[in-house]
Amino acid sequence: MARLPDRTTISTALSLATRAPSIRDSQPWLWRVGTQGLDLYVDPDAGGVDADPDGREVLLSCGASLHHCVVALAALGWRAEVRRLPDAADPESLAVLELYRHPASALDVALAAAIPRRRSDWRPYSPWAVSAADMALIAARASHAGVTTRRVESLPDLQHVVAQAVWRHTSDCDTGRESAARNGRHAPLADVPQLRSSESDPMALVAPPFADSAVAQSLRTEASGDNAVVFALGTKDDSPLARLRAGEATSLMLLSATALGLASCPVAEPLEITESRDAMQASLFNVIGFPQMLVRLGWAPVDADPLPSPPRRPLDDVCEWLGRQSLSSA
């Protein structure tokens, strides 16, 4: 029979859940704690939600938080049975979690321990190669979350698509103002703060004003010695459920990479433009799948400075305790 953990356990799990990456650092999730379980909703008041008219990026972000929460609970000795999109009449209701006592596995503990250490690292990576075994493990885990992974074998073939996406996206005045207000430059769209490389080496296909953008840096390989690997995550359809599961798979890949000692970052910008997303769909998934996210993996240089933890909304802002005292009084 399902029953709820104590308040300390739940608050610990939700504190880890809210460390998930989110598009534009919007953190668009709202967790509700009832007497029978946890519910995940879209927070309509979160920043950035209005800039995502079809809700794709909100679902990806909330899917990442959902997976973070499930992992954290598992490490704390609670298995979550997840019902996704439980109420067709309420599109903001994303998941219901019923919790049961269950011993934590070594994998549960390893993934949960990776949550506070994970950063979205957009800097150039080391020339060291990611092993085939590590790539196979990460891709296999993502497939269990219901997505298809494709390794982007030839990055130069996508540079033009990426460059056009960056140009069009950063040319949007509203997005430009948002990025400039946040960290004073053309910024990435997942997790803050991000650090630009100390050495600039623009790609020839990227227009100069955007040569140091996050996407340009993330896909620069040969020129800087960066030996990153980029995976594309795709789904069979483009339904809300598929998008939510893609967010969960993104979280699983990022946490798996962190547990293995790898640096990583989600790359969303190229998929925000319809034309570039269509081009990637044709080149990577043979038009039968829908690209949802790019994930970049590699080894951080040994002399790289540690990245700071990105700021997060207070837990009381993203969690409602129904019939209980607020977290701030705990």
Beta strands, then each sheet from edge to edge (+ up, - down):
strand 1: 29-33
strand 2: 38-42
strand 3: 78-84
strand 4: 93-101
strand 5: 148-151
strand 6: 229-235
strand 7: 263-267
strand 8: 290-298
strand 9: 319-321
sheet 1: 3+ 4- 2+ 1- 9-
sheet 2: 5+ 6- 8+ 7-
end
